[in-house]
Amino acid sequence: MMIWILTDGKIGDRVQCAGIAAVLGRDYIEKTVSPRAPFEWIAPYGPIDPRDGPDHEDSVIAPPFPDVLIASGRRAIPYARAVKQLSGGKTFVVLLKDPRIRAHFADLIWAPLHDRRKGGNVFATLTSPHGLKAKIEASAARSGMAFAQLEQPLLGVVLGGPSGGARYDESAAQSLAARLIKAAGKFSSLAVTPSRRTPAVFIDALKDALGDHAAFFWEGEGENPYTDILGAAASLVVAADSHNMMSEAAAAAAGVYAWRPDGLAAKLGWFVDEMERCGRVRPFETDAAPFDAPPIDATGEIAAEIKRRLAVR
């Protein structure tokens, strides 16, 4: 079975597609689209960039066409639609996340439950796919290489950014720092990692406010020790503005506490409510005591649905 994953290179999309492809148990080929204007602007509507046609040298969608194509991101959708047509309908097309368009050409659309996407070709789960569980478990087994020198137990903090209206200013950083300092009293070490989306003003204010309370604060140099924090921490405080980060943290063994920035999007608020309702996540105020809860990982569930639909097509 030949599998392609098709994205515009964004790490979040690549992680989701690759995670599912790996669980399918097959090797896969990664394809990256980069349409020119105006084709980039009008995606997911309209055609592919003509220079990427299958008869052009170095086309990202040149035959032989795959048995399964897993695509994510609006720029990738016209290319997924083209592969479906060019293959004579033989390629099984999977779209990840709500494509925001009528996508009857797709054999399966995975969307998070909070997007409320409906249809016979839709499969929804509470958390998102990622394929990081093995890396998280490996980090836990070696006690998180980047944190082997830190005293345990460790409180890990994973930050997001101002997507969907979430507020990440100096005042928010100071408020979070005060709460983290209180919570850290029950731990021997505190480790913080921002994301690519975390504003510099927030990072600087949080780092200053935490001072010596933070035994480790990643400042962007070298590889982000994100999975090491997820694996090594006894408890995790995770920004609720990222569905992916919350989903990845839920695959770890640690108890997860959701920090809800002011201005959090309503659909993400609903998602966190559901995670709290099922007991995998607790709200973060000033306490982050470790607790036991079964890890959640939707990656295998989504891959199983792909296999089921392939078997009956």
C-alpha positions in Angstrom: 0.0 0.0 0.0 1.4 3.4 -1.0 0.5 6.3 1.3 1.1 10.0 0.7 0.8 12.8 3.3 0.1 16.2 1.8 0.5 19.5 3.6 2.0 23.0 3.0 4.7 22.2 5.5 3.1 23.5 8.8 4.4 21.4 11.6 1.0 20.9 13.2 -0.4 19.5 10.0 2.6 17.3 9.3 2.5 15.8 12.8 -1.1 14.9 12.5 -0.8 13.3 9.0 2.4 11.5 9.9 1.0 10.2 13.1 -1.9 8.5 11.4 0.2 7.2 8.5 2.6 5.6 11.0 -0.2 3.9 12.9 -1.5 2.4 9.6 1.7 0.4 9.7 3.1 1.5 6.3 5.9 3.6 5.0 4.7 6.9 3.6 5.8 9.6 1.2 5.7 13.2 2.4 4.6 15.8 -0.1 4.7 19.6 0.4 2.6 22.0 -1.7 3.6 25.6 -2.3 1.1 27.2 -4.7 1.8 30.7 -6.1 -0.6 33.6 -5.9 -3.5 33.8 -6.7 -3.9 30.0 -6.2 -2.6 30.2 -2.7 -5.1 33.0 -1.9 -8.2 31.2 -3.1 -7.4 27.8 -1.6 -9.3 25.6 -0.6 -11.4 26.8 -3.5 -10.3 26.7 -7.1 -7.7 24.6 -8.9 -4.1 23.7 -8.1 -1.3 25.9 -9.3 -0.9 24.9 -13.0 2.9 24.5 -12.6 2.1 21.6 -10.2 0.2 19.7 -12.8 1.1 16.0 -13.0 2.7 16.3 -16.4 5.2 19.0 -15.1 8.7 18.1 -13.9 8.9 17.8 -10.1 5.2 17.9 -9.7 4.1 17.1 -6.2 1.2 15.0 -7.5 2.9 13.1 -10.4 1.8 9.5 -10.8 1.9 6.7 -9.7 -0.9 7.8 -7.4 -1.1 6.5 -3.9 -3.6 4.1 -2.5 -4.2 6.4 0.4 -3.7 10.2 0.6 -3.8 12.0 4.0 -4.0 15.8 3.6 -4.3 18.7 6.0 -4.5 22.5 5.6 -6.4 24.6 3.2 -3.6 24.9 0.6 -3.4 21.1 0.3 -7.1 20.6 -0.4 -7.1 21.5 -4.1 -4.2 19.0 -4.6 -6.1 16.3 -2.7 -9.1 16.9 -4.9 -6.9 16.7 -8.0 -5.4 13.4 -7.0 -8.8 12.0 -6.4 -9.8 13.0 -9.9 -6.6 12.0 -11.7 -6.6 8.6 -10.1 -10.0 7.9 -11.4 -11.3 7.8 -7.9 -9.0 5.0 -6.9 -7.0 7.0 -4.3 -8.7 6.9 -0.8 -8.6 10.5 0.3 -8.5 11.5 4.0 -8.8 15.2 5.0 -7.8 16.2 8.5 -9.6 19.1 10.2 -12.8 20.7 8.9 -12.0 21.8 5.3 -14.7 24.6 5.6 -16.0 23.6 2.2 -18.3 20.9 0.7 -15.8 18.0 0.3 -17.7 15.1 -1.1 -14.6 14.0 -3.0 -13.1 13.0 0.4 -13.6 9.4 1.5 -13.1 10.4 5.1 -12.9 13.7 6.9 -11.5 13.7 10.4 -12.6 16.7 12.5 -12.5 17.5 16.2 -15.9 17.2 17.9 -15.9 20.9 18.7 -16.1 21.8 15.0 -19.6 20.2 14.8 -18.9 18.9 11.3 -21.6 16.5 10.1 -21.8 14.0 7.2 -21.6 10.4 6.2 -17.9 10.8 5.4 -17.1 12.5 8.7 -15.4 10.9 11.7 -15.0 13.0 14.8 -13.1 12.6 18.0 -12.6 14.7 21.1 -8.8 15.0 20.8 -6.6 15.3 17.7 -4.1 12.8 16.2 -0.4 13.3 16.7 1.7 10.2 16.9 3.8 11.5 19.8 2.8 8.9 22.4 5.9 6.7 21.7 8.2 9.8 22.0 6.6 10.8 25.2 6.9 7.3 26.6 10.6 7.2 25.6 11.2 10.5 27.3 9.6 9.2 30.4 11.6 6.0 30.3 14.9 7.9 30.3 13.5 10.5 32.8 13.5 13.2 30.1 17.1 13.6 28.9 16.9 17.4 29.0 15.7 17.3 32.6 17.8 14.4 34.1 19.6 17.0 36.2 16.5 18.5 37.6 15.1 17.4 41.0 11.8 15.4 40.8 8.9 15.7 41.0 8.7 18.1 38.1 5.9 20.5 37.2 5.9 21.1 33.4 4.4 24.2 31.8 3.5 24.3 28.1 2.5 27.7 26.6 0.5 28.6 23.5 -0.3 31.9 21.8 -3.0 34.5 21.1 -5.0 32.4 18.6 -8.7 32.8 18.5 -8.6 35.9 20.8 -6.6 34.4 23.7 -4.9 37.2 25.6 -1.1 36.9 25.9 0.1 40.2 27.3 2.3 41.3 30.2 -0.6 41.3 32.7 -1.6 37.8 31.7 2.0 36.6 32.2 2.2 38.1 35.6 -1.1 36.5 36.7 0.0 33.1 35.4 3.4 33.5 37.1 1.8 34.2 40.5 -0.4 31.0 40.2 2.6 28.9 39.0 4.7 30.0 41.9 2.0 28.8 44.4 1.5 25.5 42.5 5.3 24.9 42.3 5.5 24.7 46.1 4.5 21.1 45.9 7.2 20.2 43.4 11.0 20.1 43.4 11.4 21.7 39.9 9.5 23.9 37.5 10.2 23.7 33.7 8.5 26.0 31.1 8.5 25.8 27.3 6.9 28.4 25.1 5.7 27.6 21.6 6.3 29.3 18.2 3.1 31.3 18.8 4.0 32.7 22.3 4.7 36.5 22.0 8.1 37.7 23.1 6.5 40.3 25.5 4.7 37.4 27.3 7.8 35.2 27.5 9.9 38.1 28.9 7.3 39.1 31.5 6.7 35.5 32.6 10.4 34.7 32.9 11.0 37.8 34.9 8.1 37.2 37.2 9.1 33.5 37.8 12.7 34.4 38.5 14.5 31.6 40.3 11.3 29.6 40.7 11.8 28.2 37.2 14.6 25.7 37.2 14.3 25.5 33.4 12.9 28.0 30.9 13.4 27.3 27.2 14.4 30.4 25.3 14.3 29.2 21.7 17.8 27.9 21.3 18.3 24.3 20.1 15.5 21.8 19.9 12.4 22.5 21.8 12.3 19.9 24.7 8.6 19.7 24.5 8.2 15.9 24.4 10.8 15.6 27.2 8.7 17.8 29.4 5.5 15.8 28.6 7.4 12.6 29.5 9.3 13.8 32.6 6.6 15.9 34.4 4.6 14.6 37.3 2.0 17.2 36.4 1.4 19.5 33.4 0.0 23.0 33.1 -1.0 23.4 29.5 -2.4 26.5 27.7 -6.0 25.7 26.5 -5.7 27.8 23.4 -4.2 24.9 21.4 -6.3 21.9 20.7 -3.2 20.0 19.5 -1.1 20.8 22.6 -4.0 19.7 24.9 -4.4 16.5 22.9 -0.7 15.7 23.0 -0.5 16.4 26.7 -3.5 14.1 27.2 -1.4 11.2 25.8 1.1 11.5 28.6 1.0 9.8 31.9 1.0 13.0 33.9 -2.1 14.7 35.2 -3.0 17.7 33.0 -4.2 21.1 34.2 -5.7 23.5 31.7 -4.8 27.2 31.9 -7.5 29.2 30.2 -6.2 32.6 29.0 -8.7 35.4 28.9 -10.5 35.6 25.5 -10.3 31.8 24.9 -12.4 30.8 21.9 -15.8 29.3 22.8 -15.2 26.1 20.9 -11.9 25.5 22.7 -13.7 26.3 26.0 -16.2 23.6 25.2 -13.4 21.2 24.4 -11.7 21.8 27.7 -15.0 21.5 29.5 -15.4 18.0 27.9 -11.8 17.0 28.9 -12.5 18.1 32.5 -15.9 16.3 32.5 -14.2 13.0 31.5 -11.6 13.4 34.2 -8.5 13.7 32.0 -8.0 17.4 32.7 -8.5 19.6 35.7 -8.8 23.4 35.8 -5.6 25.3 36.8 -5.9 27.9 39.5 -3.1 27.6 42.1 -2.8 23.9 42.6 -1.4 21.3 40.2 -1.0 18.2 42.4 -0.4 15.0 40.5 -3.4 12.8 39.8 -4.0 9.6 37.9 -6.0 9.5 34.7 -5.8 7.2 31.7 -4.0 8.7 28.8 -6.1 9.6 25.7 -4.8 9.3 22.2 -7.2 9.4 19.2 -4.5 8.6 16.6 -5.1 4.8 16.6 -8.9 5.3 16.6 -8.7 7.4 13.5 -6.4 5.0 11.8 -8.7 2.1 12.6 -11.6 4.0 11.0 -9.6 4.5 7.8 -8.8 0.7 7.7 -12.5 -0.1 8.3 -13.6 2.1 5.4 -10.9 0.8 3.1 -12.1 -2.7 3.8 -15.7 -2.0 2.7 -15.2 0.4 -0.2 
